[in-house]
Amino acid sequence: MPNDTNQIAELASAIKTIRKELKKVIIGQDDIVEQLLITLFANGHCLLIGVPGLAKTLLIRTLAQTMALNFNRIQFTPDLMPGDISGTEVIEDNISTGQKIFRFVPGPVFANVILADEINRTPPKTQSALLQAMEEHEVTAAGNTYKLEEPFFVLATQNPIEQEGTYPLPEAQLDRFMFNIWLDYPSKDEEIQIVRMTTTEYNPSVDKILSSTQIKDFQALIKRIPVADNVLEYAVQLVRSTRPDDNATDFVRKYISYGAGPRASQYLIRGAKSRAALNGRFAPDIDDIRAVAIPVLRHRIVANFNAEAENISTAEIVEKLLANK
């Protein structure tokens, strides 16, 4: 336990330094940065929703640089094939024997940090290739299984304003993402800073703060963090309150078709533990659960026609449930 206490202090100190490094390049977006860090150290994946031009790629690339991680960006298009993501086998001549052999050429998914740009623009067959890597941290090609290098973090983006010619992820696949993060426009002052900084010769260098080995150690540390029974019970009860069954409130039955499953409870606890550790605390509390509730639940609740007719989003539904807890 004393060693874990020291590690938590080291992690909190490193996170402060990482934030400072990110501020050299990224203006604002403090909440988004926190949620990305929570997900990374909880060993999860993110789905990021935002219009073009909000520096999603720059943010993820810079985050990877501060942690000495390999970064790859995959631009999803309708003609992208599964092999273009996971890799493919090529035929080569063996010079010594003269025989032809197959050699596996790894695809862009073989990196620590993957930005899956506009994942809904590629057909389900190709989407599933990435989703297998996300869930299993491995790739299967021609009957052989190849382990991905740890840590492995996927951030997929979707454009909310264009739906023509897209392939929306079904709820079962959305459930594999720990967080669903909505990226909003910057404030006026932040936008002025962004324009000023990016239209000059300013080219900051970002220091590497953590190695991949340190990140894996911190991920293992977060798994060991204890959770009080009342915090665990609060998380489970919050998730169960999203289900429109006989015990549900009138509000839930009116606006929700399907509630969140047990994986949501797991991610609430993992997210709360990660948030506590990043802030130098040795155990999560109920406020940590509440802080991660919207990004964990907003894509796991299926709103019905009544909610759509009244323009009530799933985030607003979660906020209402939190207000009653």
N, C-alpha and C positions, 0 to 999 in steps of 0.2 A: 504493500500500500504506500509506504513512503516514496518508493521509486515512481509509482504512478502519480503521486502528488507532484513530484519534481517534473515529470513529463508534461503534466497539464500546464504547469507554469511555463515550461519551455514552449509548448504549443501556443499558448495565449500570447507570449512575447513574439513568436514568429509571425502570428497572424497580424499583429500590429505593424510589423515591418513590411509584410506583404501588402497591406492596405496602403502604406506610404509609397511603396514602389508603384502600385497600380495608379495612384493619384498623379504620378508623373505623366501618365498617358491618358487615363480615363477621368473625365470630369463628371462628378456626381455619381448617381447609380449606386449609392452606398447600400441600400437594401438588396439590390440585385447581387452585388458582390458578396454580401453576407450569405444570401441563400445559395449561391454557387459554392462557396466555401463549405457551408454546412453539408451540402450534398456530396461534395468530393470526399470530405473526411468521414462521412457516414457510408461511403462506398456505394453511392447510388448514382442515378443518371437524371438529367434534367430535360424537360421540354420547354423551350423558350419561345413565347409568342410575341411578335413585335413587327412593326412595319419596317421596310428597308431603310437603311441609312442611320441606324441607331447604334452603330459600332459594336454589333454583336461579335463579329469575327475578331475585331481588334481586342475586345475584352477577353475573349477566351484565349487568343494567342498570347496576350500579355500575361494572363494568369499562368499559362503553361511555362512561360519564360521565367517567372519568379520562382518556379518550383523545379527548374531543370528537367522538364518533362518534354517528351517528343509530342509534337502537335501535327495533326493532319486535318485538312478541310476537304470534305466530300460534297460536291455540288450535285444534288439529286435532280435528275431530269427524267422525262418519260422513257428515254431509250437506255437508261442505265441498267446493266445486268448484274445479277448477284455476284458473279466473278469479278466484276469491276470494283467491288467493295472488299470481298473476302480474299480474293486472289485466285489464281488459276494455275493449271499444270501445263508446262510446255515440253516439247520433245527436243532432246539434245542428243548429239552423237558422243558416245564414249570413245575418246581418242585411243585409249589403251586396248579396248576390246573390239571396237568398231560397231558395237551394238547401240541401238537407240534406247534412251532411257527418258523417263518422265521426271521433271524437276518442278517442285512447287514454287511459284513466285508469289510471295505475300502481297496482299492488297493494302490499300491505305488504312484499313481497320487495324493494322498492326502498328499501333502507336499508343501512347499513354492517354492523350487527350484527343478526342474526335469531335469535330464540329460537323454535324450532319445537316447541311444547309437546305432548307425547304424540303424536309423529308416527305411531305405530302404530295410532292410533284412526281414521285416515282411509283410504279405499280406495286401492289402488295407482295408479289414474289420477290422483288428486290428489297422492299422494306423488311421482310422477314429475315433476310440474310444479316442485316444489322441487328435486328432484335434477338437473334440467336446469340450473337456475340455479346450483347448486353447482358443477357440472362445467364449464360453459361461461361462467359469469359474465355471462349474457345471458338474455333472455326473448324468445320468439317468440309473436306474437299477430297473427292475421289476415294472415299472410304477411310481417309486418314484424318486424325484430329490433331489440331495445332493449338497449343495454349497461347493465349495473349499475354503480353507482358503487363505485370502489375506495377503501379496502380492503373486501372482502366476506367476512364470517365468519358461518357458520351453526352454531348449537349446537342440536341436536335432542335432546329428552328422551324417555325411555320409563319407564313404571312397571313394575317387575319383578314386582309382586305380583298384578296383574290381567291376565289373558290372554283373558277372555271378551269377545267382540265386538271383537277387535283384528285388525289386519292386519300381522303381523310382516314386517319388511323382509327380503327374500331376500338371500342371501350376495352376489350381484352388486351390490346396492345398498348393503349394509353396507360393501363394499370402497371406496366413495367417501368414507367418513369416515376421516380420518387417524388420529384417536384414538377409542378407546372407553373412557370414563372411568366408573368405578363410584364413586358418592358414598355414603359410609357415614354412620351416625349420629355426632353429635359426642360427645366424652367428657363425663363428668359435670360437670367443672369448666367446660368450654366451654358446656354447655347451661345451667348456672346463669348464666353471663355473658350468654348470648343472652336468656334470660327477663328478667333484670334490665334489660338495655339496651332491650328492645322493649316493655316495659310501663310506660315512663315517657315524659316529654315530650322525651326526647333525640332530636334531629333533626340529625345532623351534615351539614355541607356538604362535598362532595367537589370538590377542585380538578382542573382539567383540566391534564394533564401533557404529553400529546402530541397533535399535530394529525394529521389524516388524511394530509397530505403527508409528515410525518415518519415515520409508520408505513410508508408505501409505500417511502420511502427505506431504512428499516431492513430491510424485506422483501427489497429488491433487494440490500442489503449481505449478508444471510445467504446468498443464492444464490451470492455471489462467494467465500464462505469456502472455502478449500481443505480437502481431506480426504486424509489419508495412505492409502497403498495398503493397509496392514495393517488399518486401520479399515474401509475399504470392503469388503475381503475378509471380515472378521469378520461384517459385516452380511449380506452375501450368503450366507455359509455358514450363519449362524443361520437365515435364512429357508428355505434349501434343506433344512435338517435337520428341518423340519416336514412334509416330504412323504413319505408312506409308499410309497416306491419300493424298488427292489432294494438301494439303498445305505443305506436307513434302518435305524435301530436297532430292536431287538425292541420296545422301549417305544413308539416311534412307530407301528410297524405294529399294535401291540395296541390303541392308543387313538385313533388319528387316521384319519378317512376321507379327508379332503382337506386338504392343507397350504396355506400362503400362497403367493400369486403374486408376480411381480416388483414389483408396486406396493408391497408390504410392504417390500422392500429400499429402494425409493426413499424411502418415508416414514421408515424408520429413519435414513437419512442426513440427510434434511431435518430431522427432529426432533432429531438429535444436533447438527447445526450450529446450530439455533436455541437449544438448551439451552446450548451452549458460549458463544454470543454474549451471551445474557441474563446469564450469569455472568461476563462480561468476558474470556472467553478467545478466542484468535484461531483456534483449530482444535479440532474435536471429537476425543475419544479413545474408546477402547473402553468406558469407564465410561458415557459419554453414550449409546452404543448400548444398553447394558444397562438404563439408566434409563428409556428410552422403549420397551423391547421389549414389555412387557405391554400397554400401551394400544394399541400398533400391531398386535400379533399376536392378541390374545384374540378378536377378532371375525372374524379371517381364517382361523382353524383350525376345521374341522368335526370335532367329536369323534364317535366311533362309539358303538355300543350298550354296549360294554365300559366305556367311560368313564362313561356315564350310569348304568349298573348299579352301578358302584363309587363314584358321586358324585364323580367327578374333573372339575373345571372346566377350561376351556381356559387360564385363568390359571395354574393349578397345573401344567398341561402345559408352559407356557412357562417357569415357574420351574425345572422339572426339566431342561429343555433348557439353560437358562442355567447351571445347576449343573454341567453336563457340558462347558461350553465354557471 
